[in-house]
Amino acid sequence: MARDYYEVLGVSRDATADQIQQAFRTLARKYHPDVNHDPAAEDRFKEINEAYSVLSDPDTRKRYDRFGEDFRHVPDDWEERVGAGAGGFGGFRTGGASGGPSGARVRYGQGFGGAGGINVDDLFGSLFGGGGGGGFGPMPGADQEAVLELTVEEAYRGGKRQISLDGRNYTVNIPAGVTDGQRIRLAGEGGRGSGNGPAGDLYLVVRIKPHRRFRLDGRDITVDLPVSPWEAVLGATVAVRTPGGEAKVKVPPGSSTGRRLRLRGEGMPNPKGKPGDLYAEIKIMVPPKPTARERELFEQLAAVSTFDPRKGR
């Protein structure tokens, strides 16, 4: 047994003709094969057509409400027969509708209910602006999405980029400081419309690729800052790499690994507000192969220093 036609359109059994029409229009826009490429959408679209063709015709709807799935086999003069006391005919039920129609599925263009039926091509020609006079107007194309991968440097600088999708080439204006998950809109580059309707939009969802040096947290950037043991002990002004180039940062005396130095406003740009910050995280590095003199000096330091990094831990 097929689904109840009212259930298919998502309306109550006492829905008005306008409510049925509005429900049909909404669902048709969602499931029309020109805008929805899900393989299951076509079957859903046909089911919606079938339900609307029955419920939009007052006489057919009345028969469906009365006889349920058997409504197609009821003669046109059924009301006269019932009114004359015929007590039913041909074994058909005369109680309320129980369930839905017979479950027949149709191809586009197949009519319903014989000569008095509705032709799907004519019906949807009107809906999508094909000249049938139904008054629905053109139908816009569906919006589409695609992923746009960027490096941290590309997201930081912004600028123009050429991309190719499904054999089509686009020039994309990337705003400086674009963040992961942000969408860039290409107006009119989505799915094509029906009945002279406008095309949908193409949205490029930004995905910023992992970077071996820079770590992003929103608009803030963290970067490791390698320093020597003497720079960490004595303090120094050292260079730090940022996506925008090289910057200078002061390492305070007595800095240990893990200390974070903030450079205000040196993070990702923000065209609409405050830029992010850059955090330089100190990482003390030692000579992998110390020279004889370096080794001698470290031995002297070890002999005189009372510093114990494990004390109190």
C-alpha positions in Angstrom: 0.0 0.0 0.0 1.3 3.4 -0.9 1.8 6.2 1.6 -1.2 8.4 2.4 -1.2 11.3 0.0 -1.7 13.8 2.8 1.3 12.4 4.5 3.3 12.7 1.3 2.6 16.4 1.1 2.9 16.9 4.8 -0.6 18.4 5.3 -3.6 17.5 7.4 -6.7 15.9 5.9 -8.7 19.1 6.3 -6.0 21.2 4.5 -7.3 23.9 2.2 -6.5 24.0 -1.5 -4.1 26.8 -0.9 -2.3 24.9 1.8 -2.0 21.8 -0.5 -0.7 24.0 -3.3 1.9 25.6 -1.1 3.1 22.3 0.3 3.4 21.0 -3.2 5.4 24.0 -4.4 7.8 23.8 -1.5 8.5 20.1 -2.0 8.7 20.4 -5.7 11.4 23.1 -5.4 13.4 20.8 -3.1 13.1 17.5 -5.0 13.0 18.5 -8.7 15.7 16.5 -10.5 17.0 19.6 -12.1 18.1 20.9 -8.7 18.4 17.8 -6.6 20.9 15.3 -7.9 20.3 12.7 -5.2 19.3 9.4 -6.9 16.4 9.1 -4.5 15.1 12.6 -5.3 13.4 11.5 -8.6 11.2 8.9 -6.9 10.3 11.4 -4.2 9.5 13.9 -6.9 7.1 11.5 -8.7 5.4 10.7 -5.4 4.8 14.4 -4.7 3.4 14.8 -8.2 1.0 11.9 -7.8 -0.2 13.2 -4.4 -0.8 16.7 -5.7 -2.6 15.6 -8.8 -5.1 13.8 -6.7 -5.5 16.2 -3.8 -5.6 19.4 -6.0 -8.7 18.2 -7.9 -11.8 18.6 -5.7 -13.7 15.7 -7.3 -10.7 13.3 -7.2 -9.9 14.3 -3.7 -13.4 13.6 -2.6 -13.3 10.1 -4.0 -9.9 9.5 -2.4 -11.1 10.7 1.0 -14.1 8.3 0.7 -12.6 5.2 -0.8 -8.9 5.4 -0.1 -6.7 3.2 -2.3 -9.7 2.1 -4.4 -10.6 5.6 -5.5 -9.4 5.1 -9.1 -12.0 2.4 -9.8 -15.0 4.4 -8.5 -17.4 5.6 -11.3 -18.0 9.3 -11.8 -21.6 9.0 -10.7 -20.8 7.4 -7.3 -22.4 10.2 -5.3 -25.7 9.8 -7.2 -25.6 6.1 -6.5 -24.8 6.5 -2.8 -27.5 9.2 -2.5 -30.0 6.9 -4.2 -29.4 4.3 -1.6 -27.4 1.9 -3.7 -25.4 1.0 -0.6 -22.1 0.8 -2.4 -21.2 -0.9 -5.6 -18.8 -3.4 -7.0 -17.5 -4.3 -3.6 -16.0 -0.9 -2.9 -16.0 0.4 0.6 -18.1 3.4 1.4 -16.6 4.2 4.7 -13.8 6.8 5.3 -10.5 6.6 3.6 -8.1 4.1 5.2 -4.6 4.5 4.0 -3.5 5.8 0.6 -3.9 5.1 -3.1 -2.8 2.0 -5.1 0.8 3.0 -5.2 1.1 3.4 -9.0 4.1 5.4 -10.1 4.2 7.5 -13.2 6.7 8.8 -15.7 6.9 12.6 -16.3 4.0 13.5 -18.6 1.7 10.7 -17.7 -1.8 12.0 -16.7 -4.0 10.9 -13.8 -7.6 10.0 -13.7 -8.2 9.5 -17.5 -9.5 12.5 -19.5 -10.0 14.6 -16.4 -6.5 14.0 -15.0 -3.5 16.4 -14.7 -0.6 16.2 -17.1 2.7 16.4 -15.1 4.6 18.1 -17.9 1.9 20.8 -18.2 1.7 21.1 -14.4 5.4 21.6 -14.0 5.7 23.7 -17.0 3.5 26.2 -15.2 5.4 25.8 -12.0 8.8 26.5 -13.5 7.7 29.2 -15.9 7.1 27.0 -19.0 4.1 29.0 -20.2 1.3 26.8 -18.7 -0.2 29.7 -16.9 -0.1 28.2 -13.4 1.3 31.4 -11.9 4.2 29.9 -9.9 6.9 31.7 -12.0 10.5 30.7 -12.7 12.4 28.5 -10.3 15.9 29.5 -9.2 18.7 27.0 -9.4 20.1 25.2 -6.3 23.0 26.6 -4.3 26.1 24.3 -4.4 29.2 23.9 -2.2 32.8 22.9 -2.8 35.9 22.8 -0.6 38.7 25.3 -1.2 41.9 24.3 0.4 44.4 27.1 1.3 47.7 27.2 3.0 48.1 29.5 6.1 50.1 32.0 4.0 47.4 32.1 1.3 44.7 32.6 3.9 46.8 35.3 5.6 47.5 37.3 2.5 44.3 36.8 0.5 44.3 37.7 -3.2 43.1 36.2 -6.4 43.3 32.5 -7.1 42.4 30.4 -10.2 40.5 27.2 -9.5 38.9 24.5 -11.6 35.7 22.6 -10.6 33.9 20.0 -12.8 35.7 21.3 -15.9 34.9 24.9 -15.3 37.5 27.6 -14.3 36.8 30.3 -11.8 38.8 33.4 -10.5 38.2 33.6 -6.8 38.9 36.7 -4.7 40.1 35.4 -1.3 39.8 38.0 1.4 42.9 38.5 3.6 42.5 36.7 6.9 39.9 34.2 5.8 39.3 31.6 8.4 38.7 27.8 8.4 35.1 27.0 7.6 34.3 30.5 6.2 32.3 30.4 2.9 33.2 32.5 -0.2 30.2 33.1 -2.4 30.4 33.0 -6.2 27.1 34.5 -7.3 25.3 32.8 -10.1 27.8 29.9 -10.4 25.6 27.2 -8.8 22.9 25.0 -10.3 21.0 26.3 -13.3 17.4 27.5 -12.8 14.3 26.2 -14.5 11.9 28.2 -16.6 14.3 31.1 -17.1 14.9 31.2 -13.3 18.2 32.5 -12.1 21.1 30.2 -11.4 22.0 29.4 -7.8 25.2 30.4 -6.0 28.4 28.4 -5.5 29.8 28.5 -2.0 33.5 27.7 -1.5 34.0 26.4 2.0 37.6 27.3 3.2 39.7 24.5 4.7 43.1 25.7 5.9 45.7 22.9 5.5 47.8 21.9 8.5 51.2 23.7 8.6 54.5 22.4 9.9 55.3 25.8 11.6 52.1 27.7 12.2 49.2 26.5 14.4 45.9 28.4 14.2 43.2 29.0 16.8 40.6 31.2 15.2 42.6 34.3 14.2 45.4 33.7 16.7 48.6 32.0 15.4 51.2 30.1 17.5 54.7 29.5 16.2 57.7 27.8 17.9 60.6 30.2 18.7 63.9 28.3 18.9 66.4 30.0 21.2 69.8 29.0 22.5 70.5 28.3 26.2 72.4 31.6 26.6 69.6 33.6 24.9 67.1 32.0 27.2 69.2 32.8 30.3 70.5 36.2 29.4 67.6 37.5 27.2 67.8 38.6 23.6 66.0 40.1 20.7 65.5 37.5 18.0 63.7 37.1 14.7 60.5 35.1 14.5 58.7 33.9 11.3 55.1 34.9 10.7 52.8 34.2 7.7 53.4 37.9 6.7 57.2 37.8 7.0 59.8 38.2 9.7 59.2 40.1 12.9 61.4 40.8 16.0 60.5 39.7 19.5 62.3 40.3 22.9 63.1 37.1 24.9 63.0 38.1 28.6 66.0 36.8 30.7 65.3 33.5 32.4 62.9 32.2 29.8 62.2 28.5 29.8 60.8 26.2 27.1 57.0 26.7 26.8 56.9 30.4 27.6 54.6 32.3 25.2 55.5 35.7 24.0 52.6 37.7 22.5 52.9 39.9 19.4 49.7 41.9 19.4 47.9 42.2 16.0 50.4 39.9 14.2 47.9 37.1 13.8 45.4 36.6 11.0 44.0 39.9 9.6 40.4 40.7 10.2 38.8 43.0 7.5 35.8 43.6 9.8 37.5 44.1 13.2 40.5 43.4 15.4 43.2 41.1 14.0 44.4 38.1 15.8 47.6 37.8 17.9 50.8 35.8 17.2 52.2 33.8 20.0 55.9 32.8 19.9 56.4 29.8 22.1 60.0 29.4 23.3 61.8 26.2 22.6 65.3 26.0 24.0 67.7 24.3 21.6 71.2 23.0 22.4 74.2 22.4 20.0 73.7 18.8 18.7 77.5 18.4 18.3 79.2 20.9 20.7 82.8 21.9 19.8 85.5 21.1 22.3 85.4 24.7 23.6 81.6 24.7 23.9 81.8 21.4 25.8 84.5 22.9 28.1 82.3 25.9 28.9 79.3 23.8 29.6 81.4 21.6 32.0 82.5 24.8 33.8 78.9 25.9 34.1 77.9 22.6 35.4 80.6 22.7 38.0 79.7 26.1 39.4 75.9 26.3 38.9 73.5 25.4 41.8 70.5 25.4 39.5 68.4 22.2 39.7 65.5 22.2 37.1 63.9 19.2 38.9 63.8 20.7 42.4 60.3 21.1 43.6 58.7 19.0 40.8 
